[in-house]
Amino acid sequence: MKNIFLIGMPSSGKSTLGKRLARELHYHFIDTDRLIIREEGRSVADIFAQEGEPYFREAEARVLRTIKPGGSLVVATGGGMPCFHENMAYIKTAGVSVFLDVPPHTLAQRMIAHAQQFPSDAPERPLFNAGDQALLDNLRQKHEHRLPIYQQADITITGNASEHDVLNRLGDWL
C-alpha cells in the first residue's frame, strides 16, 4: 500500500490527523521529527542550537530517504522538510502527498494554545516562538515562502480536516 505524506506548516495538524488516519487505514504512523530525535539522541531545539538549521535539514533528508515506497505508512513531516534537499520530489516518488493548508492566524492560535497547555514543549519549535509578538508575521512569511513547494502536493486540504475528509480525497490515490 502507498505511503501517505502529510505536509504543511507547524501546527497544521499533521501529527494529530496522521495518527487518526493511520488508525483508520490500519497503516503505521511515523513522525519524521521523532525519527530525527531518536537518530540524533537529542531534541530538535538542541540540534538547532548546537548544529544549526543546515545540519538539521540534512538530518531530515537522511531520515526521509529511509522511508521507502509501499510501506503502508502515514508520515507526518516536519514543516520545512519538503522545502530542502529535493525532499518534495522524493516524497512524491515515495507515496501520496497531502498538503494541510491552514491559515497563518489559525496556526498562531494553535501554537499559543499549545504553549499555554504544554509549556515544556515550547522549545520544540525553534523557528516559531509562541510568546513572540511577531509570531503571526513570521508564520505569514514562512507560509508564503513555502507555499510554492507545498502546492506541489498531490492533494490539498484547506482548513480543518477530519480523517474522513482526507480519506475521501485520497480515493483512487491508494
Backbone as ProteinMPNN parsed JSONL, in Angstrom:
{"seq_chain_A": "MKNIFLIGMPSSGKSTLGKRLARELHYHFIDTDRLIIREEGRSVADIFAQEGEPYFREAEARVLRTIKPGGSLVVATGGGMPCFHENMAYIKTAGVSVFLDVPPHTLAQRMIAHAQQFPSDAPERPLFNAGDQALLDNLRQKHEHRLPIYQQADITITGNASEHDVLNRLGDWL", "coords_chain_A": {"N_chain_A": [[0.842, -1.191, 0.0], [0.397, 2.281, -0.651], [2.444, 4.878, 0.751], [1.468, 7.672, 2.763], [2.114, 10.992, 2.847], [1.998, 13.655, 4.976], [2.081, 17.059, 4.666], [2.922, 20.467, 5.497], [2.624, 23.568, 7.319], [4.067, 24.044, 10.644], [1.971, 23.033, 13.308], [-0.22, 22.581, 11.724], [-1.641, 20.305, 11.945], [-0.627, 17.854, 11.226], [0.513, 15.659, 12.71], [-1.542, 15.015, 14.572], [-3.797, 14.513, 12.888], [-2.576, 12.606, 11.281], [-2.135, 10.379, 12.983], [-4.773, 9.574, 13.477], [-5.636, 9.0, 10.878], [-3.896, 6.924, 10.177], [-4.745, 4.96, 11.981], [-7.35, 4.543, 11.055], [-6.866, 3.515, 8.481], [-5.399, 1.292, 9.025], [-2.647, 1.519, 8.89], [0.819, 2.22, 9.626], [1.946, 4.829, 11.746], [4.271, 7.441, 11.457], [6.419, 10.025, 12.632], [8.501, 12.348, 11.328], [10.138, 14.148, 12.718], [10.326, 12.895, 15.198], [11.736, 10.612, 14.457], [14.187, 11.771, 13.788], [14.953, 12.817, 16.273], [15.292, 10.449, 17.681], [17.373, 9.273, 16.161], [19.422, 11.175, 16.455], [19.623, 11.464, 19.203], [18.906, 13.645, 20.708], [16.963, 16.661, 21.246], [14.973, 18.482, 18.79], [15.222, 21.232, 19.159], [17.685, 21.315, 20.51], [19.372, 20.328, 18.502], [19.151, 22.393, 16.596], [20.213, 24.507, 18.146], [22.814, 23.6, 18.737], [23.965, 22.698, 16.332], [22.84, 24.048, 14.201], [20.493, 25.206, 11.644], [21.077, 24.271, 8.924], [22.378, 21.759, 9.337], [20.325, 20.354, 10.614], [18.448, 20.237, 8.523], [19.783, 18.574, 6.758], [19.78, 16.236, 8.265], [17.043, 15.758, 8.266], [16.635, 15.156, 5.524], [18.146, 12.836, 5.289], [16.805, 11.072, 7.044], [14.285, 11.039, 5.82], [14.815, 9.675, 3.449], [15.073, 7.1, 4.29], [12.596, 6.12, 4.287], [10.807, 4.058, 2.411], [9.018, 3.498, -0.712], [5.686, 2.08, -0.676], [5.261, 1.268, 1.956], [3.01, 1.29, 3.578], [2.547, 3.478, 5.311], [1.669, 6.334, 7.286], [2.957, 9.425, 7.201], [4.028, 12.051, 9.11], [5.486, 14.927, 8.264], [8.21, 17.181, 9.046], [7.625, 20.713, 9.222], [9.247, 22.278, 7.461], [10.466, 20.361, 5.944], [9.715, 19.492, 3.198], [10.826, 21.533, 1.703], [13.564, 21.557, 1.304], [16.635, 20.137, 0.019], [15.631, 18.702, -2.233], [13.513, 17.28, -1.209], [10.729, 17.292, -1.563], [10.36, 16.224, -4.095], [11.279, 13.635, -3.603], [9.38, 12.777, -1.732], [7.104, 12.704, -3.346], [7.727, 10.582, -5.023], [7.785, 8.511, -3.257], [5.289, 8.111, -2.241], [1.911, 9.267, -1.647], [1.267, 12.677, -1.497], [-0.049, 14.973, 0.826], [-1.154, 18.122, 1.358], [-1.749, 20.034, 4.104], [-3.38, 22.794, 4.337], [-3.458, 25.389, 6.29], [-4.565, 28.466, 7.552], [-2.27, 31.133, 8.457], [-3.079, 32.676, 10.753], [-4.642, 30.882, 12.191], [-2.758, 28.905, 12.717], [-1.059, 30.333, 14.44], [-2.809, 30.771, 16.618], [-3.177, 28.11, 17.454], [-0.532, 27.411, 18.159], [-0.031, 29.166, 20.295], [-2.029, 28.369, 22.11], [-1.199, 25.726, 22.537], [1.333, 26.149, 23.684], [0.579, 27.342, 26.06], [-0.811, 25.288, 27.279], [1.058, 23.208, 27.329], [3.785, 24.037, 28.473], [6.456, 23.084, 28.568], [6.936, 22.04, 26.075], [7.473, 24.097, 24.344], [10.156, 24.803, 23.377], [10.458, 23.024, 21.268], [9.805, 23.99, 18.794], [11.833, 25.535, 17.123], [11.914, 27.579, 15.186], [9.67, 29.079, 15.574], [8.372, 30.987, 18.049], [5.992, 30.86, 20.444], [5.51, 32.889, 22.239], [6.408, 35.17, 21.061], [5.954, 38.429, 19.863], [5.929, 38.869, 17.165], [5.031, 36.537, 16.05], [2.768, 35.879, 14.353], [3.356, 37.394, 12.047], [5.803, 36.182, 11.343], [4.905, 33.57, 10.797], [3.221, 34.087, 8.621], [5.099, 34.969, 6.709], [6.782, 32.672, 6.411], [4.867, 30.821, 5.541], [4.064, 31.952, 3.089], [6.511, 31.836, 1.726], [6.99, 29.057, 1.644], [4.798, 28.06, 0.321], [4.81, 27.67, -2.615], [6.215, 25.242, -2.808], [4.747, 23.504, -1.124], [2.364, 23.482, -2.576], [2.838, 21.697, -4.591], [1.96, 19.303, -3.825], [0.1, 16.226, -4.089], [-2.525, 16.275, -3.227], [-4.532, 18.818, -1.83], [-5.703, 19.981, 1.206], [-7.787, 22.239, 2.659], [-8.122, 24.307, 5.553], [-9.661, 23.032, 8.592], [-9.51, 19.593, 8.765], [-10.983, 16.366, 8.809], [-10.125, 12.899, 9.421], [-11.763, 11.48, 7.751], [-12.407, 13.312, 5.749], [-9.92, 13.503, 4.496], [-9.541, 10.827, 3.72], [-11.633, 10.569, 1.869], [-10.709, 12.323, -0.118], [-8.349, 11.06, -0.809], [-9.102, 8.698, -2.073], [-8.789, 7.282, -5.156], [-6.035, 7.443, -5.155], [-4.863, 5.681, -3.456]], "CA_chain_A": [[0.0, 0.0, 0.0], [1.164, 3.513, -0.762], [2.639, 5.757, 1.895], [0.799, 8.964, 2.725], [2.944, 12.013, 3.479], [1.289, 14.877, 5.337], [2.993, 18.199, 4.671], [2.299, 21.732, 5.853], [3.273, 24.364, 8.355], [3.93, 23.553, 12.011], [0.637, 23.194, 13.921], [-1.301, 22.406, 10.746], [-2.388, 19.109, 12.32], [-0.062, 16.674, 10.572], [0.651, 14.54, 13.651], [-2.857, 14.656, 15.115], [-4.572, 13.896, 11.817], [-1.849, 11.437, 10.821], [-2.407, 9.248, 13.883], [-6.154, 9.128, 13.227], [-5.675, 8.441, 9.532], [-3.216, 5.626, 10.237], [-5.639, 4.035, 12.69], [-8.477, 4.264, 10.155], [-6.391, 2.729, 7.336], [-4.568, 0.18, 9.52], [-1.275, 1.823, 8.498], [1.672, 2.65, 10.73], [2.182, 6.271, 11.773], [5.581, 7.916, 11.893], [6.651, 11.465, 12.641], [9.913, 12.456, 10.96], [10.883, 14.806, 13.795], [10.605, 11.866, 16.22], [12.817, 9.771, 13.925], [15.43, 12.543, 13.906], [15.275, 12.864, 17.704], [15.815, 9.124, 18.038], [18.667, 9.083, 15.497], [20.411, 12.122, 16.981], [19.722, 11.367, 20.652], [18.68, 14.978, 21.291], [15.752, 17.312, 20.751], [15.096, 19.35, 17.614], [15.744, 22.513, 19.651], [19.118, 21.135, 20.783], [20.058, 20.214, 17.207], [19.221, 23.753, 16.054], [21.111, 25.32, 18.975], [24.187, 23.101, 18.73], [24.481, 22.441, 14.993], [22.269, 24.989, 13.245], [19.439, 24.727, 10.752], [21.537, 23.452, 7.793], [22.62, 20.393, 9.802], [19.013, 19.742, 10.845], [17.834, 19.961, 7.216], [20.458, 17.385, 6.232], [19.262, 15.095, 9.038], [15.7, 15.497, 7.733], [16.756, 14.489, 4.217], [18.669, 11.489, 5.546], [15.709, 10.281, 7.633], [13.236, 10.887, 4.811], [15.204, 8.677, 2.451], [14.94, 5.743, 4.848], [11.202, 5.733, 4.079], [10.726, 3.524, 1.055], [7.648, 3.366, -1.227], [4.938, 0.861, -0.406], [5.4, 0.863, 3.347], [1.754, 1.428, 4.333], [2.835, 4.426, 6.38], [1.237, 7.727, 7.282], [4.16, 10.123, 7.638], [3.928, 13.476, 9.421], [6.796, 15.521, 8.005], [8.465, 18.481, 9.647], [7.06, 21.783, 8.394], [10.149, 22.718, 6.405], [11.086, 19.229, 5.251], [9.566, 19.437, 1.73], [11.421, 22.705, 1.068], [15.023, 21.456, 1.254], [17.316, 18.933, -0.473], [14.778, 17.953, -3.171], [12.672, 16.373, -0.422], [9.372, 17.188, -2.111], [10.435, 15.269, -5.209], [11.377, 12.296, -3.024], [8.069, 12.488, -1.143], [6.169, 12.367, -4.423], [8.045, 9.256, -5.569], [7.657, 7.501, -2.189], [3.904, 7.969, -1.807], [0.946, 10.32, -1.957], [1.497, 13.837, -0.636], [-1.262, 15.706, 1.203], [-0.831, 19.419, 1.954], [-2.749, 20.571, 5.026], [-3.247, 24.245, 4.187], [-4.136, 26.053, 7.403], [-4.161, 29.875, 7.538], [-1.314, 31.509, 9.498], [-3.686, 33.125, 12.019], [-5.062, 29.669, 12.904], [-1.527, 28.293, 13.207], [-0.623, 31.12, 15.601], [-3.712, 30.457, 17.729], [-2.863, 26.755, 17.919], [0.775, 27.422, 18.823], [-0.185, 29.86, 21.573], [-2.817, 27.491, 22.992], [-0.351, 24.58, 22.884], [2.381, 26.624, 24.594], [-0.039, 27.572, 27.366], [-1.195, 23.988, 27.835], [2.265, 22.384, 27.496], [4.915, 24.978, 28.433], [7.749, 22.432, 28.363], [7.082, 21.707, 24.653], [7.731, 25.31, 23.566], [11.418, 24.824, 22.625], [10.466, 22.077, 20.15], [9.58, 24.715, 17.546], [12.883, 26.56, 17.186], [11.7, 28.697, 14.263], [8.463, 29.808, 15.935], [8.205, 31.14, 19.48], [4.593, 31.231, 20.69], [5.471, 34.115, 23.034], [6.957, 36.256, 20.258], [4.948, 39.361, 19.335], [5.956, 38.787, 15.701], [4.707, 35.166, 15.636], [1.875, 35.847, 13.196], [4.108, 37.873, 10.877], [6.763, 35.13, 10.98], [4.151, 32.483, 10.176], [2.777, 34.544, 7.293], [6.255, 34.983, 5.809], [7.173, 31.288, 6.125], [3.794, 30.212, 4.749], [4.169, 32.489, 1.729], [7.758, 31.337, 1.151], [6.908, 27.609, 1.443], [3.596, 27.716, -0.44], [5.059, 27.067, -3.935], [6.624, 23.844, -2.629], [3.592, 22.779, -0.59], [1.332, 23.348, -3.615], [3.182, 20.592, -5.481], [1.371, 18.082, -3.26], [-0.918, 15.562, -4.896], [-3.836, 16.664, -2.702], [-4.523, 19.933, -0.88], [-6.862, 20.059, 2.101], [-7.755, 23.547, 3.3], [-8.85, 24.428, 6.817], [-9.657, 21.874, 9.497], [-9.973, 18.394, 8.061], [-11.051, 15.12, 9.58], [-9.529, 11.781, 8.688], [-12.721, 11.08, 6.714], [-12.214, 14.252, 4.639], [-8.696, 13.113, 3.797], [-9.806, 9.535, 3.074], [-12.461, 10.828, 0.683], [-9.882, 12.931, -1.146], [-7.32, 10.103, -1.229], [-9.776, 7.845, -3.027], [-8.059, 6.461, -6.131], [-4.58, 7.539, -4.971], [-4.402, 4.49, -2.736]], "C_chain_A": [[0.881, 1.247, 0.0], [1.298, 4.224, 0.574], [1.85, 7.036, 1.674], [1.67, 9.937, 3.504], [2.096, 13.259, 3.723], [2.31, 15.997, 5.439], [2.204, 19.453, 5.03], [3.071, 22.402, 6.971], [3.177, 23.679, 9.716], [2.553, 23.928, 12.57], [-0.499, 23.106, 12.919], [-2.101, 21.136, 11.014], [-1.845, 17.82, 11.735], [0.01, 15.467, 11.512], [-0.699, 14.074, 14.18], [-3.687, 13.923, 14.071], [-3.905, 12.604, 11.347], [-2.106, 10.206, 11.671], [-3.804, 8.689, 13.641], [-6.278, 8.432, 11.881], [-5.024, 7.056, 9.505], [-4.099, 4.583, 10.916], [-6.783, 3.594, 11.77], [-8.074, 3.329, 9.009], [-5.648, 1.452, 7.738], [-3.152, 0.289, 8.966], [-0.473, 2.09, 9.773], [1.867, 4.151, 10.61], [3.621, 6.542, 12.181], [5.662, 9.431, 11.751], [8.147, 11.653, 12.383], [10.731, 13.181, 12.024], [11.241, 13.803, 14.888], [11.722, 10.925, 15.753], [14.17, 10.472, 14.054], [15.881, 12.59, 15.363], [15.885, 11.533, 18.138], [17.203, 8.9, 17.432], [19.765, 9.941, 16.135], [20.609, 12.009, 18.495], [19.585, 12.704, 21.358], [17.47, 15.622, 20.627], [16.041, 18.141, 19.499], [15.686, 20.696, 18.033], [17.246, 22.424, 19.921], [19.915, 21.025, 19.483], [20.233, 21.599, 16.595], [20.251, 24.584, 16.814], [22.572, 24.902, 18.822], [24.791, 23.004, 17.331], [23.983, 23.423, 13.942], [21.242, 24.352, 12.322], [19.96, 23.899, 9.581], [21.788, 21.99, 8.175], [21.295, 19.662, 9.998], [18.358, 19.37, 9.519], [18.49, 18.758, 6.55], [19.973, 16.125, 6.95], [17.853, 14.737, 8.56], [15.774, 14.712, 6.431], [17.219, 13.045, 4.392], [17.558, 10.568, 6.077], [14.614, 10.026, 6.601], [13.574, 9.757, 3.846], [15.27, 7.25, 2.996], [13.516, 5.223, 4.67], [11.045, 5.328, 2.615], [9.269, 3.433, 0.603], [7.007, 2.048, -0.785], [4.978, 0.383, 1.025], [4.132, 0.902, 4.181], [1.954, 2.313, 5.553], [2.069, 5.716, 6.179], [2.382, 8.479, 7.936], [3.842, 11.599, 7.872], [5.327, 14.051, 9.245], [6.958, 16.785, 8.835], [7.997, 19.566, 8.687], [7.945, 22.219, 7.242], [10.704, 21.604, 5.546], [10.909, 19.254, 3.728], [10.377, 20.501, 0.99], [12.933, 22.644, 0.892], [15.451, 20.137, 0.604], [16.453, 18.063, -1.401], [13.861, 16.962, -2.452], [11.268, 16.226, -0.991], [9.353, 16.199, -3.273], [10.508, 13.845, -4.668], [10.03, 11.872, -2.438], [7.104, 12.022, -2.23], [6.475, 11.013, -5.067], [7.796, 8.15, -4.544], [6.229, 7.326, -1.693], [3.038, 9.113, -2.29], [1.181, 11.467, -0.981], [0.195, 14.599, -0.429], [-0.834, 16.974, 1.934], [-1.997, 19.864, 2.819], [-2.548, 22.079, 5.068], [-4.109, 24.939, 5.234], [-3.656, 27.503, 7.427], [-3.218, 30.22, 8.695], [-1.955, 31.962, 10.814], [-4.179, 31.935, 12.849], [-3.842, 28.948, 13.48], [-1.042, 29.002, 14.467], [-1.493, 30.818, 16.815], [-3.403, 29.082, 18.311], [-1.547, 26.72, 18.687], [0.684, 28.07, 20.206], [-0.942, 28.978, 22.559], [-1.973, 26.299, 23.445], [0.719, 24.985, 23.898], [1.821, 26.88, 25.993], [-0.375, 26.252, 28.055], [0.024, 23.124, 28.162], [3.509, 23.269, 27.437], [6.268, 24.322, 28.162], [7.986, 22.049, 26.902], [7.539, 22.894, 23.809], [9.054, 25.28, 22.797], [11.437, 23.886, 21.42], [10.159, 22.733, 18.807], [10.598, 25.854, 17.47], [12.679, 27.74, 16.246], [10.496, 29.559, 14.637], [8.299, 29.807, 17.448], [6.795, 31.656, 19.743], [4.473, 32.516, 21.496], [5.959, 35.344, 22.278], [5.829, 37.123, 19.7], [4.852, 39.28, 17.808], [5.587, 37.392, 15.188], [3.856, 35.135, 14.379], [2.588, 36.323, 11.931], [5.113, 36.826, 10.397], [6.065, 33.973, 10.274], [3.683, 32.863, 8.778], [3.925, 34.497, 6.288], [6.68, 33.571, 5.426], [6.139, 30.6, 5.236], [3.899, 30.661, 3.295], [5.398, 31.935, 1.015], [7.649, 29.849, 0.782], [5.763, 27.192, 0.522], [3.883, 27.126, -1.821], [5.503, 25.601, -3.85], [5.432, 23.021, -2.158], [2.546, 22.513, -1.678], [1.664, 22.284, -4.657], [2.578, 19.27, -5.0], [0.301, 17.526, -4.195], [-2.326, 16.022, -4.513], [-3.64, 17.837, -1.76], [-5.826, 19.917, -0.107], [-6.769, 21.403, 2.807], [-8.605, 23.542, 4.568], [-8.71, 23.198, 7.686], [-10.243, 20.683, 8.768], [-10.013, 17.219, 9.02], [-10.365, 14.032, 8.771], [-10.456, 11.321, 7.569], [-12.639, 12.005, 5.503], [-10.999, 13.835, 3.804], [-8.903, 11.787, 3.067], [-10.633, 9.715, 1.807], [-11.629, 11.411, -0.451], [-8.8, 11.976, -1.662], [-7.845, 9.136, -2.267], [-8.897, 6.954, -3.872], [-6.537, 6.513, -5.96], [-4.04, 6.291, -4.285], [-4.708, 3.282, -3.559]], "O_chain_A": [[1.968, 1.258, 0.578], [0.398, 4.184, 1.413], [1.595, 7.433, 0.537], [1.934, 9.728, 4.688], [1.546, 13.842, 2.789], [3.278, 15.907, 6.195], [0.982, 19.497, 4.887], [4.044, 21.86, 7.494], [2.309, 22.831, 9.926], [2.049, 25.022, 12.319], [-1.622, 23.509, 13.219], [-3.131, 20.911, 10.379], [-2.531, 16.798, 11.745], [-0.395, 14.368, 11.135], [-0.968, 12.874, 14.231], [-4.217, 12.844, 14.335], [-4.586, 11.623, 11.049], [-2.275, 9.109, 11.14], [-3.995, 7.474, 13.606], [-6.943, 7.402, 11.759], [-5.545, 6.13, 8.883], [-4.18, 3.444, 10.457], [-7.132, 2.415, 11.72], [-8.847, 2.456, 8.615], [-5.311, 0.631, 6.885], [-2.532, -0.716, 8.617], [-1.037, 2.173, 10.864], [1.945, 4.685, 9.504], [4.13, 5.949, 13.132], [5.05, 10.026, 10.864], [8.97, 11.158, 13.152], [11.904, 12.861, 12.216], [12.338, 13.857, 15.444], [12.553, 10.495, 16.553], [15.174, 9.843, 14.388], [17.065, 12.419, 15.652], [16.873, 11.502, 18.871], [18.103, 8.399, 18.106], [20.891, 9.483, 16.328], [21.649, 12.414, 19.013], [20.083, 12.882, 22.469], [17.015, 15.175, 19.574], [17.19, 18.458, 19.193], [16.549, 21.24, 17.344], [17.992, 23.349, 19.6], [21.013, 21.571, 19.38], [21.318, 21.947, 16.13], [21.063, 25.282, 16.207], [23.463, 25.75, 18.783], [25.994, 23.204, 17.16], [24.627, 23.611, 12.91], [21.135, 23.129, 12.229], [19.338, 22.888, 9.255], [21.444, 21.084, 7.415], [21.15, 18.505, 9.605], [17.771, 18.294, 9.404], [17.82, 18.001, 5.848], [19.779, 15.08, 6.328], [17.507, 13.56, 8.46], [15.063, 13.723, 6.253], [16.729, 12.143, 3.713], [17.399, 9.438, 5.617], [14.078, 8.92, 6.52], [12.701, 8.972, 3.473], [15.499, 6.304, 2.242], [13.252, 4.038, 4.873], [11.141, 6.156, 1.709], [8.374, 3.306, 1.438], [7.688, 1.049, -0.555], [4.75, -0.798, 1.285], [4.166, 0.581, 5.369], [1.584, 1.955, 6.671], [1.842, 6.147, 5.048], [2.739, 8.21, 9.083], [3.439, 12.31, 6.951], [6.245, 13.703, 9.988], [5.976, 17.386, 9.273], [7.976, 19.358, 7.474], [7.446, 22.502, 6.153], [11.344, 21.864, 4.528], [11.893, 19.049, 3.017], [10.593, 20.385, -0.216], [13.527, 23.592, 0.378], [14.717, 19.149, 0.638], [16.535, 16.835, -1.359], [13.481, 15.935, -3.014], [10.677, 15.149, -0.911], [8.41, 15.418, -3.405], [9.87, 12.943, -5.212], [9.595, 10.736, -2.63], [6.372, 11.05, -2.042], [5.572, 10.367, -5.6], [7.617, 6.989, -4.912], [5.972, 6.492, -0.825], [3.393, 9.833, -3.223], [1.281, 11.248, 0.226], [-0.561, 14.84, -1.37], [-0.225, 16.908, 3.002], [-3.108, 20.051, 2.322], [-1.654, 22.578, 5.752], [-5.325, 25.06, 5.082], [-2.453, 27.748, 7.331], [-3.347, 29.667, 9.787], [-1.426, 31.662, 11.885], [-4.135, 31.979, 14.078], [-3.889, 28.44, 14.6], [-0.66, 28.356, 15.444], [-0.979, 30.629, 17.918], [-3.373, 28.915, 19.53], [-1.45, 26.083, 19.735], [1.262, 27.569, 21.171], [-0.54, 28.854, 23.716], [-2.028, 25.908, 24.611], [0.982, 24.257, 24.855], [2.507, 26.66, 26.991], [-0.236, 26.124, 29.271], [0.023, 22.394, 29.154], [4.222, 23.248, 26.433], [7.145, 24.957, 27.577], [9.121, 21.761, 26.522], [7.953, 22.707, 22.664], [9.074, 25.703, 21.642], [12.368, 23.957, 20.618], [10.251, 22.071, 17.773], [10.257, 27.009, 17.726], [13.229, 28.813, 16.493], [10.315, 30.645, 14.085], [8.109, 28.754, 18.059], [6.442, 32.756, 19.317], [3.433, 33.174, 21.445], [5.921, 36.451, 22.814], [4.865, 36.608, 19.134], [3.809, 39.59, 17.231], [5.806, 37.093, 14.015], [4.192, 34.43, 13.428], [2.438, 35.722, 10.867], [5.26, 36.605, 9.195], [6.565, 33.454, 9.276], [3.742, 32.049, 7.857], [3.751, 34.043, 5.157], [6.916, 33.294, 4.25], [6.491, 29.887, 4.297], [3.831, 29.84, 2.38], [5.333, 31.603, -0.169], [8.149, 29.427, -0.261], [5.768, 26.078, -0.001], [3.24, 26.14, -2.182], [5.191, 24.811, -4.74], [5.137, 21.967, -2.721], [1.92, 21.453, -1.701], [0.838, 22.002, -5.525], [2.672, 18.249, -5.682], [-0.313, 18.253, -4.976], [-3.204, 16.143, -5.366], [-2.689, 17.856, -0.978], [-6.91, 19.848, -0.686], [-5.778, 21.68, 3.482], [-9.641, 22.882, 4.653], [-7.768, 22.419, 7.54], [-11.343, 20.756, 8.22], [-9.183, 17.1, 9.921], [-10.06, 14.213, 7.592], [-9.987, 10.823, 6.546], [-12.781, 11.556, 4.366], [-11.047, 13.819, 2.574], [-8.484, 11.641, 1.919], [-10.36, 9.081, 0.788], [-11.813, 11.045, -1.612], [-8.384, 12.072, -2.817], [-7.147, 8.788, -3.22], [-8.323, 5.984, -3.377], [-5.824, 5.709, -6.56], [-2.897, 5.896, -4.509], [-4.406, 2.162, -3.147]]}, "name": "protein", "num_of_chains": 1, "seq": "MKNIFLIGMPSSGKSTLGKRLARELHYHFIDTDRLIIREEGRSVADIFAQEGEPYFREAEARVLRTIKPGGSLVVATGGGMPCFHENMAYIKTAGVSVFLDVPPHTLAQRMIAHAQQFPSDAPERPLFNAGDQALLDNLRQKHEHRLPIYQQADITITGNASEHDVLNRLGDWL"}
